[in-house]
Amino acid sequence: MNWLYSFSATEYWFIGIFITLYVLYIRRTFRVARQLNTSAWGVIPKFFLRSTYLALMLLALQGPLFGEGERNVATVGRDVYLLVDVSRSMDASDIVPTRLERVKYDIQQLADTLPSDRFGLILTASESFVLSPLTADHEAFKRFVQDVRTSIPARGGTDLCNALELARQKLLTDPSTRQSTKAIVLFSDGENFGPCDRAGLARLRTFGLPLITVGIGTESGSSIRAGRDFVRDDQRQIVRTRLNRSFLQSLASDGRGQYLEADAEGRYVNELAGMLRSLPGRTIDQNRVLIATNKYYYFLLAALGLLAFDLLVIIRTFWL
């Protein structure tokens, strides 16, 4: 048997005070008994009774551990590339405070929810590039995420499928991912202006790379701030950006993945984490640990039983 806690000065003080007070109580009882010419030996069994349930209570406080045994504990993780749309439309405020700021916060929450997964970060607008390779250092990864800003797309507009192809290449050419479970998550409002080769999505299926698309924005959409004004088109009309749900759903369907939609409270993050957990992860660490259970209640129940018996004896004595 082991103990969850060790004896401290507090427990020793309780024991010392109990013994001191009870010795004084016994001496006084014997002195009064001599004056009344009666016997006081009945206090001795009560001393042992009360000492017993005090000791049992103190043992319960120490947390006695029983049932010790060994168990294998495995840490399971996955390799996930997160693709973030950083085109100017992600500055829209139909998702508070903006689409991009909501994504940045949710990605940090996701990293905290899946501590054993490795994450990489790819930013995409008219071009795509790797901001952070796959890493298990989540604090460093979150610092990269915090620094993400939108960019003004060059000619040709946002090309989401180019980012998917880049993620596929990185996951398949990285030697450290050969034996791991891999996945791609795309955060975007779905406004895509680049060519999208469906054969590329078929390659994701071929290599077993599930694609999860996350829609950021609303159907009603929002204008985009540009200093004191708003982003305008060539005719000087205010541009209004809207969530292209159907495009993101088609990407997920062609990639044999799933589509999620971001909500203002970020509840979808738990659902996204659940989807990633459902993928069979690779074992990155395995240990044998000792398992024991705190059985304090056995000692506490025994102490309460003796305490109840003591009270019944006292009540019966007064009653008689």
Beta strands, then each sheet from edge to edge (+ up, - down):
strand 1: 2-3
strand 2: 64-77
strand 3: 79-85
strand 4: 118-124
strand 5: 128-135
strand 6: 182-188
strand 7: 211-215
strand 8: 222-223
strand 9: 225-226
strand 10: 229-230
strand 11: 240-241
strand 12: 258-261
strand 13: 282-294
sheet 1: 1+ 2- 13+
sheet 2: 5+ 4- 3- 6- 7- 12-
sheet 3: 8+ 11-
sheet 4: 9+ 10-
end
